[in-house]
Amino acid sequence: MRQLAALLFAVLVVLAGCSVPFTAGNESAGNDTSPEASPTSGDATTTPATDAATGTASETDGTTGNDSATESSQQAVQSIDDPAEDVLGWENGVWYNESVPVVGEDGLNATERRAVVNRTMARLERVRQLEFNRTVPVEVISREEFQQRPSSGGGDAAPAFRTFDNTKFEGLFLIGEDENSLAVQQSNRGQNVLGYYSPTQDSIVVVSSSETPRLNRSTLAHELVHALQDQQFDLTSSNPGTREAYNARNGLIEGDANYVQRQYDDRCGDEWECPDIDSESAGNGSAAGGNLHLGVYILSFFPYADGPGFVDAIYQQDGWEGVNALYDDLPASTEQVIHPEKYGEDAPTNVSISETSADEWSRVALDRPGQPDYAVLGQSGLTAMFAYTLYDDYNRSSTVSPREFLNGGIGGVNQTDPFNYGLNYTDGWDGDKMVVYQQQNRTGYVWKLAWDSPAEAREFVAGYEQLLAHWGGQPTSDTGNVWRVDEESPFADAFSIRQEGNTVTIVNAPTVEDLDAVHDGDAS
């Protein structure tokens, strides 16, 4: 039954858009900081699409509704002269409501592809009220080709970074000690990425799961929004160094792209006639393989789930000008994305951790100029940690119920916002920091979390103890603040949990005897 639930979950969540994990600090990831850049986008060569990337489609497009009420008025649009200067709704000789004829049954040739891209750009200008400055090359590749391109699976990563990343995901109870966290993330990416925009290459790649690569209309629109964001706001201007900063920033960037894409899709069939050129369904589950790690997926999917609601809240208050201003004042935390009313009002605490480890335990240092050698997981990371217990196959228990995590909708789960990242155990987060320690090939960590109140801290501790129990843990003392997880568990270790007011400090070590050596709480 649990495996069936996981399968249904995987089919459900393969939605339009791309799920690209955080790779900051991984040398093999290139220099791309784009939310839509593949881990190899700094090295990949992207070129304009050619006739090889074809499907089967035939289109003569028109518009209805406010922009063009009748077929005759649509035909009149074709005879309108090009404007004297670039205007919103016109790109490279194509109006947003202009017909784009496609002939033949062997897909789009290069000329037709350019026309479709130009009209999509013109339509996005109408929706987003921003001007494209230049055209972006679009390449369509098969999923097999995408998976075969050089990747950041961890083989070329520095040993210190591999240790750090493995321990971080172990601390989130997502990936066990016997697995390579970078490889797991790369495997997820290979299965569920539908496309990406690379700022360093200034190009778009659409990944198709069809036997003959096809261009999906919604994916194209989504990636073109990222190109528009880059041209107007420079997506490389920020370089988030932690998972929390990455997910918070992408709450805006992916939220904006999904929000605009949905408005674009809503106009299709109402104001605009939009046959799916070279179409394949983005939501039919075809992009997901059988080995999708659902916990890592939940962590990576956060910006796509909660980002659009955050952008909508700002748009409803201040319009597109308010959304534009966000790029100069990014969300400070995923908490602010989950709870838009906290944006600009509730800055996270800068948590500090005292160095009290014994001499034989050394802090894992990362040679990353300008990047931190600690992790911040944030509310989105904590929610993924708890929610994964619904889908792992370790045992039948869970720390949250499906009703708490899955957002209901008509006929089932809400397809546009399936997950609730504001869980009781994670609400009230006010900051966190994790540092990793190593003794030869043994690792441990110290994770300190700040909360809005002692009550919120106690609630988190209660949930965390349930999490330890789920993974085979039991308290080793009457006080219950030291736990030991069963050796058969993928997270077999010792844990110390200490609450002081509104802070919680978690220490992890291979054995109970090692806990004080990793971090002497009495000395901090």
MITOR-264232 format. One record per residue (C-alpha): residue number from 1; x, y, z negated. Coordinates in pm, 1 decimal. Layout:
    i      east     north        up
  NUM         X         Y         Z
...
END
This chain:
    i      east     north        up
    1       0.0       0.0       0.0
    2     284.1     240.7     -88.1
    3     461.1     169.6     242.8
    4     134.8     228.5     428.7
    5      94.7     565.5     254.5
    6     446.4     661.1     357.7
    7     376.4     563.4     719.6
    8      57.8     767.3     729.5
    9     244.9    1058.8     573.4
   10     514.8    1043.5     843.8
   11     255.6    1048.4    1120.0
   12      75.0    1339.6     956.8
   13     363.4    1576.7     907.3
   14     526.3    1571.8    1250.7
   15     388.8    1912.5    1340.9
   16     494.4    2175.9    1593.2
   17     820.5    2337.2    1494.3
   18    1155.2    2205.7    1388.4
   19    1277.8    2065.3    1064.3
   20    1644.8    2150.2    1042.4
   21    1827.5    2092.1     714.5
   22    2061.9    2323.7     532.5
   23    2422.8    2263.3     637.2
   24    2607.2    2562.6     491.4
   25    2968.8    2485.7     422.3
   26    2987.7    2180.8     649.0
   27    3281.1    2245.2     878.2
   28    3135.3    2029.1    1154.1
   29    2816.8    2230.9    1158.0
   30    2966.4    2520.7    1350.5
   31    2890.2    2877.8    1258.0
   32    2521.2    2890.3    1336.6
   33    2306.2    3025.2    1058.9
   34    1986.8    3006.4    1259.7
   35    1689.9    2823.2    1111.9
   36    1637.4    2659.0    1447.2
   37    1997.5    2582.2    1534.8
   38    2086.7    2216.9    1552.5
   39    2384.6    2114.9    1341.0
   40    2588.3    2110.2    1659.9
   41    2459.7    2431.5    1813.0
   42    2790.6    2601.7    1753.2
   43    2952.3    2342.0    1979.2
   44    2669.8    2243.5    2213.3
   45    2656.7    2376.6    2566.5
   46    2309.7    2493.9    2661.8
   47    2217.0    2583.6    3017.1
   48    1900.5    2693.1    3196.0
   49    1655.9    2413.5    3271.2
   50    1683.0    2237.0    3603.4
   51    1449.1    2020.5    3808.5
   52    1573.2    1717.3    3615.8
   53    1361.2    1820.3    3318.6
   54    1019.5    1770.6    3469.3
   55     674.2    1648.2    3387.8
   56     347.2    1627.0    3576.0
   57     123.9    1929.9    3569.7
   58     -67.7    2168.0    3788.3
   59    -180.9    2507.3    3665.8
   60    -356.2    2816.4    3789.4
   61    -395.6    3029.4    3480.8
   62    -650.0    3297.4    3405.6
   63    -775.7    3488.1    3105.1
   64   -1109.5    3545.8    2944.4
   65   -1236.3    3748.5    2652.4
   66   -1108.5    4094.6    2569.6
   67    -813.1    4097.4    2807.7
   68    -996.2    3988.3    3122.2
   69   -1365.5    3916.7    3123.7
   70   -1407.7    3765.4    3469.6
   71   -1215.1    3560.1    3721.2
   72   -1220.2    3850.8    3966.8
   73   -1057.6    4082.8    3714.6
   74    -791.2    3817.5    3654.2
   75    -713.6    3810.2    4024.7
   76    -684.1    4187.3    4014.8
   77    -409.3    4156.8    3756.0
   78    -192.4    3986.3    4014.9
   79    -199.1    4294.6    4233.7
   80    -102.8    4538.0    3957.3
   81     233.1    4694.2    4024.4
   82     518.4    4636.9    3787.4
   83     551.1    4912.5    3527.8
   84     811.1    5186.8    3567.9
   85     973.4    5067.1    3242.9
   86     951.8    4758.3    3027.1
   87     628.0    4747.2    2826.0
   88     471.3    4508.2    2576.4
   89     293.4    4230.8    2764.3
   90     516.5    4234.9    3073.8
   91     842.7    4048.1    3118.6
   92    1062.3    4007.3    3425.0
   93     783.9    4075.3    3674.4
   94     512.2    3870.4    3497.7
   95     214.7    4011.6    3303.2
   96      79.1    3832.9    2996.0
   97    -251.5    3761.0    3177.1
   98    -108.3    3690.4    3520.5
   99    -166.9    3368.2    3708.1
  100     130.2    3134.5    3730.2
  101      64.7    2878.5    4006.3
  102     230.4    2539.9    3977.0
  103     223.9    2307.8    4276.8
  104     305.9    1939.7    4315.7
  105     290.1    1652.6    4072.8
  106     658.7    1623.9    3995.0
  107     671.2    1898.9    3734.8
  108     814.5    2246.5    3721.8
  109    1097.6    2352.5    3945.3
  110    1343.6    2617.1    3828.2
  111    1137.7    2905.5    3970.1
  112     815.5    2783.2    3811.3
  113     989.8    2724.6    3478.9
  114    1117.9    3080.8    3475.4
  115     768.7    3213.6    3548.0
  116     617.7    3013.0    3262.6
  117     889.7    3129.1    3021.1
  118     847.0    3492.3    3126.9
  119     470.2    3483.6    3082.3
  120     504.0    3317.3    2742.1
  121     742.7    3594.9    2640.4
  122     492.9    3857.5    2762.0
  123     213.8    3694.7    2560.8
  124     424.2    3675.3    2247.1
  125     496.9    4046.1    2285.2
  126     123.3    4111.7    2282.4
  127      77.8    3907.3    1966.1
  128     388.4    4011.1    1771.6
  129     402.4    4372.9    1895.9
  130     776.5    4352.8    1956.8
  131     971.9    4378.2    2281.1
  132    1208.7    4117.1    2421.3
  133    1537.7    4274.0    2524.3
  134    1654.5    3987.6    2744.9
  135    1551.6    3649.3    2879.1
  136    1670.4    3336.8    2697.9
  137    1782.7    3019.2    2880.8
  138    1562.3    2717.3    2806.1
  139    1687.5    2361.1    2830.3
  140    1474.3    2047.9    2789.6
  141    1649.9    1729.1    2677.5
  142    1537.7    1384.1    2574.2
  143    1540.6    1278.0    2211.4
  144    1798.3    1015.2    2297.9
  145    2030.6    1281.7    2437.4
  146    1974.7    1501.2    2131.8
  147    2060.6    1212.7    1899.7
  148    2376.9    1133.2    2097.6
  149    2515.7    1485.7    2081.2
  150    2794.1    1546.2    1825.9
  151    2644.2    1592.3    1484.0
  152    2717.8    1683.4    1124.5
  153    2659.9    1335.1     988.3
  154    2943.7    1384.8     743.4
  155    3225.4    1206.6     924.8
  156    3422.5    1526.8     980.3
  157    3321.6    1701.5     657.7
  158    3586.3    1769.4     396.1
  159    3588.6    1511.1     113.6
  160    3503.5    1778.1    -144.5
  161    3197.5    1887.3      49.3
  162    3078.7    1528.1      95.9
  163    3113.3    1470.5    -279.0
  164    2933.9    1794.7    -358.4
  165    2644.5    1728.7    -118.8
  166    2604.4    1365.9    -225.3
  167    2590.2    1467.7    -590.9
  168    2345.2    1748.8    -523.4
  169    2097.9    1515.5    -353.8
  170    2153.4    1257.7    -624.6
  171    2067.1    1527.8    -879.6
  172    1740.8    1589.3    -693.8
  173    1663.7    1213.1    -708.4
  174    1631.0    1209.0    -330.4
  175    1938.5    1016.7    -211.6
  176    2113.4     755.2    -425.1
  177    2482.3     716.3    -498.7
  178    2526.3     439.7    -242.8
  179    2415.8     658.0      52.1
  180    2574.4     935.7     256.3
  181    2355.0    1242.7     210.3
  182    2488.2    1416.1     522.6
  183    2413.7    1108.9     734.7
  184    2061.0    1080.6     592.3
  185    1991.9    1446.2     673.6
  186    2130.7    1399.8    1024.6
  187    1913.2    1092.6    1076.6
  188    1604.0    1293.1     977.3
  189    1702.2    1572.0    1211.3
  190    1746.9    1331.6    1501.5
  191    1397.3    1193.8    1448.3
  192    1184.9    1502.6    1390.5
  193    1343.2    1811.5    1548.9
  194    1123.2    1931.8    1836.8
  195    1344.8    2217.9    1947.1
  196    1580.2    2487.8    1830.3
  197    1706.8    2833.9    1913.2
  198    2078.7    2903.7    1875.5
  199    2179.9    3265.5    1808.4
  200    2545.2    3192.6    1883.4
  201    2453.9    3048.8    2224.0
  202    2151.0    3276.7    2270.0
  203    1960.9    2981.8    2413.8
  204    1673.7    2742.4    2343.8
  205    1673.2    2363.5    2353.6
  206    1342.0    2176.8    2351.8
  207    1364.6    1811.3    2247.7
  208    1118.1    1578.5    2418.8
  209    1020.8    1230.4    2304.8
  210     865.9    1141.4    2640.2
  211    1034.9     899.0    2876.1
  212    1060.4    1191.4    3119.0
  213    1158.7    1504.4    2920.6
  214     872.5    1754.8    2906.8
  215     832.5    2111.6    2787.8
  216     574.7    2154.9    2512.8
  217     386.3    2485.3    2522.1
  218     372.3    2541.3    2147.2
  219     733.6    2443.9    2088.8
  220     843.2    2684.7    2362.9
  221     642.3    2965.7    2203.1
  222     783.3    2888.4    1857.5
  223    1144.2    2897.2    1975.1
  224    1087.4    3211.7    2180.2
  225     967.4    3384.7    1863.3
  226    1303.9    3298.7    1708.9
  227    1478.6    3450.5    2009.0
  228    1265.2    3762.9    1964.3
  229    1354.1    3774.5    1593.3
  230    1722.1    3748.5    1677.1
  231    1706.6    4024.5    1936.3
  232    1522.3    4258.7    1700.9
  233    1662.3    4166.3    1359.2
  234    1987.8    3971.1    1419.9
  235    1943.0    3630.2    1261.5
  236    2318.6    3595.2    1209.5
  237    2324.8    3894.5     974.2
  238    2245.5    3670.3     676.4
  239    2440.3    3359.4     584.4
  240    2267.7    3184.6     294.8
  241    2507.6    2981.2      85.7
  242    2264.6    2769.6    -117.6
  243    1963.4    2553.8     -41.7
  244    1743.4    2797.6    -234.9
  245    1864.5    3103.1     -40.7
  246    1829.8    2911.6     286.5
  247    1472.8    2801.0     218.0
  248    1377.8    3148.0      91.9
  249    1513.7    3318.4     403.8
  250    1353.7    3061.3     630.5
  251    1024.3    3110.1     451.8
  252    1022.5    3442.6     634.7
  253    1180.7    3333.8     963.4
  254     987.1    3009.3    1008.9
  255     678.2    3161.4     851.3
  256     684.1    3444.9    1105.8
  257     741.1    3203.0    1396.1
  258     463.8    2964.8    1288.9
  259     225.8    3252.7    1214.5
  260     276.4    3401.0    1561.5
  261     268.3    3060.7    1730.2
  262     -70.1    2985.4    1573.5
  263    -212.1    3317.8    1692.0
  264     -77.4    3243.2    2037.9
  265    -231.8    2894.9    2034.2
  266    -563.2    3035.7    1905.1
  267    -589.1    3266.4    2206.7
  268    -541.1    2973.6    2441.3
  269    -881.8    2852.4    2551.8
  270   -1044.2    3171.9    2422.2
  271    -871.3    3477.5    2566.7
  272    -609.6    3289.5    2769.4
  273    -634.9    2972.5    2974.3
  274    -329.8    2770.3    2880.1
  275    -287.4    2429.9    3043.4
  276      -1.2    2246.9    2874.7
  277     280.4    2263.1    3127.5
  278     494.7    1947.6    3116.1
  279     296.8    1870.9    2803.4
  280     341.0    1621.1    2526.6
  281     169.4    1633.9    2192.6
  282     380.3    1782.0    1915.3
  283     157.6    1638.7    1646.5
  284     110.8    1278.5    1753.3
  285     395.5    1138.4    1545.3
  286     602.1    1041.3    1848.6
  287     897.2    1243.6    1723.6
  288     932.0    1050.6    1401.2
  289    1120.5     727.0    1376.3
  290    1060.1     453.7    1125.6
  291    1349.0     559.3     899.2
  292    1240.6     913.7     820.5
  293    1342.4    1000.1     465.0
  294    1028.7    1158.0     325.5
  295    1193.4    1328.2      28.3
  296    1445.9    1507.0     247.7
  297    1162.5    1590.4     485.6
  298     957.6    1752.8     207.8
  299    1259.0    1962.8     110.3
  300    1324.3    2073.6     469.1
  301     959.3    2131.2     557.2
  302     905.4    2399.0     294.6
  303     949.5    2706.1     522.6
  304     697.8    2568.5     774.4
  305     438.3    2489.8     508.6
  306     446.9    2796.4     283.7
  307     618.0    3050.4     509.3
  308     310.5    3133.8     723.5
  309     100.8    3209.3     412.8
  310     372.4    3439.2     282.2
  311     389.1    3627.5     613.8
  312      10.1    3649.8     631.7
  313      -3.8    3801.4     281.6
  314     241.6    4073.9     382.5
  315      67.2    4127.0     717.7
  316    -273.4    4166.3     554.8
  317    -127.6    4430.0     324.3
  318     107.4    4625.8     554.6
  319      61.4    4493.3     910.5
  320     350.7    4404.6    1140.1
  321     553.7    4698.0    1006.8
  322     546.5    4534.1     666.5
  323     658.4    4201.2     814.1
  324     938.1    4374.6    1007.3
  325    1060.5    4536.2     685.5
  326    1104.4    4192.2     527.7
  327    1408.1    4130.2     747.6
  328    1590.9    4409.3     565.3
  329    1474.5    4282.6     225.7
  330    1457.2    3902.5     239.5
  331    1260.2    3701.3     -16.8
  332    1485.7    3652.8    -317.8
  333    1357.6    3302.6    -392.5
  334    1131.2    3029.2    -267.4
  335     912.1    3116.9    -565.4
  336     837.1    3449.6    -394.9
  337     739.6    3265.5     -75.7
  338     514.9    3024.4    -267.1
  339     363.1    3312.0    -463.6
  340     367.9    3620.5    -233.9
  341     246.0    3844.8    -514.9
  342     587.4    3796.3    -678.9
  343     777.8    3933.7    -378.0
  344     972.8    4238.6    -490.2
  345     844.2    4195.9    -845.5
  346    1004.9    3886.2    -997.3
  347    1375.6    3858.0    -915.8
  348    1532.8    3527.3   -1022.7
  349    1775.1    3505.3   -1313.7
  350    2143.6    3465.9   -1230.9
  351    2213.1    3155.2   -1436.1
  352    2561.0    3107.4   -1585.3
  353    2723.8    2780.9   -1697.4
  354    3016.4    2769.1   -1938.8
  355    3315.0    2554.5   -1840.8
  356    3347.7    2304.2   -2126.4
  357    3452.6    1986.7   -1945.0
  358    3735.5    1767.8   -2070.9
  359    4070.2    1776.7   -1890.4
  360    4008.6    1452.0   -1707.2
  361    3696.4    1594.4   -1542.7
  362    3757.4    1865.4   -1281.1
  363    3503.3    2087.0   -1113.9
  364    3460.7    2009.7    -744.1
  365    3596.9    2314.7    -561.5
  366    3484.5    2392.2    -206.8
  367    3712.9    2576.0      31.5
  368    3439.0    2794.7     176.1
  369    3536.0    3163.2     194.7
  370    3242.5    3377.7      90.1
  371    3034.2    3074.2      -5.1
  372    2960.3    2954.0    -360.4
  373    3091.0    2628.3    -505.4
  374    2765.5    2565.0    -687.6
  375    2412.9    2469.4    -583.6
  376    2083.4    2648.3    -642.2
  377    1784.9    2424.8    -567.3
  378    1492.1    2656.8    -642.3
  379    1124.2    2584.4    -680.3
  380    1098.0    2421.6    -337.5
  381    1378.0    2179.6    -428.0
  382    1223.1    2095.3    -764.4
  383     888.3    2027.4    -598.4
  384    1051.0    1792.9    -345.9
  385    1214.6    1610.9    -638.5
  386     881.2    1545.6    -809.0
  387     672.0    1491.2    -494.9
  388     905.3    1227.6    -351.4
  389     789.8     989.3    -623.7
  390     463.3     963.8    -431.0
  391     642.6     804.3    -135.3
  392     958.5     628.2    -248.1
  393     938.7     249.7    -261.0
  394    1117.8     204.7    -595.9
  395     803.8     144.2    -799.5
  396     435.6     229.3    -807.9
  397     450.8     516.8   -1055.2
  398     466.4     885.6    -962.9
  399     518.7    1210.2   -1149.4
  400     243.8    1398.7    -963.3
  401     -80.2    1290.2    -802.4
  402    -156.9    1315.3    -428.9
  403    -431.0    1564.5    -515.8
  404    -171.6    1794.8    -678.2
  405      73.9    1788.9    -388.6
  406    -137.6    1745.2     -75.3
  407    -357.3    2036.1      30.0
  408    -703.1    1917.7     124.3
  409    -876.7    2021.8     442.6
  410   -1176.8    1930.3     653.6
  411   -1154.0    1557.8     717.5
  412    -833.6    1510.8     516.6
  413    -506.5    1692.4     460.4
  414    -467.3    2048.4     589.6
  415    -262.8    2006.3     908.3
  416    -117.9    2359.1     906.6
  417     -24.4    2366.0     536.6
  418     -17.6    2007.6     412.0
  419     190.3    2051.0      95.0
  420     150.5    2243.4    -229.0
  421     494.0    2352.5    -351.7
  422     350.5    2531.0    -656.2
  423     326.5    2233.6    -890.9
  424     261.4    2269.9   -1264.3
  425     607.2    2130.1   -1339.8
  426     780.8    2380.8   -1109.6
  427     570.5    2696.9   -1154.9
  428     744.8    2939.5   -1387.1
  429    1090.9    2867.9   -1237.8
  430    1314.7    3170.0   -1289.8
  431    1653.1    3050.4   -1163.9
  432    1889.5    2753.1   -1165.7
  433    2247.9    2654.0   -1098.0
  434    2417.1    2314.8   -1054.6
  435    2793.7    2255.0   -1071.7
  436    2956.9    1923.2    -982.0
  437    3242.6    1749.2   -1163.6
  438    3466.2    1462.0   -1059.3
  439    3699.7    1212.9   -1223.4
  440    3869.2    1015.1    -946.9
  441    3573.4     852.9    -765.9
  442    3325.3     915.4   -1050.3
  443    3096.9    1218.9   -1048.0
  444    2875.3    1411.8   -1285.0
  445    2702.5    1747.1   -1291.2
  446    2564.4    2022.0   -1508.9
  447    2232.8    2172.1   -1404.5
  448    2097.1    2470.3   -1592.8
  449    1747.0    2602.5   -1526.6
  450    1582.1    2922.1   -1647.5
  451    1206.0    2950.7   -1694.2
  452     961.5    3235.2   -1749.9
  453     884.6    3116.5   -2103.6
  454     966.1    2839.8   -2350.2
  455     628.0    2685.1   -2270.5
  456     719.2    2661.2   -1899.4
  457    1055.4    2509.7   -1997.8
  458     884.3    2247.4   -2214.2
  459     645.9    2160.3   -1932.0
  460     938.4    2105.1   -1696.1
  461    1115.1    1883.6   -1951.4
  462     800.9    1672.0   -1986.9
  463     787.6    1624.6   -1610.2
  464    1160.9    1554.9   -1589.1
  465    1134.1    1282.6   -1851.4
  466     855.0    1124.0   -1646.9
  467    1087.2    1145.0   -1346.7
  468    1363.1     962.7   -1533.5
  469    1115.6     696.8   -1643.2
  470     996.8     656.6   -1285.0
  471    1352.0     580.7   -1172.6
  472    1409.7     325.2   -1448.5
  473    1525.1     548.3   -1732.3
  474    1473.9     510.4   -2106.3
  475    1571.4     734.4   -2399.5
  476    1869.8     608.9   -2597.6
  477    1800.7     796.1   -2920.7
  478    1513.1     893.4   -3143.4
  479    1546.7    1256.9   -3036.7
  480    1485.4    1154.0   -2675.6
  481    1730.7    1404.1   -2532.8
  482    1973.3    1138.5   -2403.0
  483    1853.2     895.2   -2138.2
  484    2004.2     600.2   -1959.4
  485    1876.8     493.6   -1615.6
  486    1881.4     121.9   -1537.6
  487    2181.4      -6.5   -1340.6
  488    1953.3    -148.8   -1073.0
  489    1819.8     199.3    -997.4
  490    1971.7     405.0    -712.0
  491    2025.3     676.5    -976.6
  492    2185.8     464.3   -1249.3
  493    2353.4     716.3   -1481.4
  494    2329.7     883.2   -1820.7
  495    2142.7    1211.1   -1873.1
  496    2135.4    1468.0   -2150.7
  497    1843.5    1713.2   -2163.7
  498    1865.4    2016.2   -2389.9
  499    1607.0    2292.7   -2413.7
  500    1693.1    2621.7   -2579.8
  501    1415.1    2878.1   -2555.2
  502    1339.3    2936.0   -2189.8
  503    1644.1    2747.5   -2057.1
  504    1697.8    2377.6   -1990.4
  505    2044.0    2223.8   -1944.8
  506    2074.8    1880.8   -1785.2
  507    2408.2    1697.8   -1796.8
  508    2469.5    1390.3   -1582.3
  509    2754.3    1139.7   -1618.4
  510    2818.9     774.1   -1534.1
  511    2787.1     667.7   -1899.0
  512    2649.6     808.6   -2222.4
  513    3005.5     830.4   -2354.9
  514    3103.3    1053.0   -2059.7
  515    2832.6    1315.1   -2115.6
  516    3028.3    1534.2   -2359.1
  517    3337.9    1503.6   -2141.1
  518    3149.8    1646.3   -1843.3
  519    2993.7    1923.2   -2051.7
  520    3024.3    1975.8   -2425.1
  521    2694.6    2141.4   -2504.4
  522    2800.6    2225.3   -2858.4
  523    3092.6    2428.2   -2724.2
  524    2890.0    2633.6   -2475.5
END
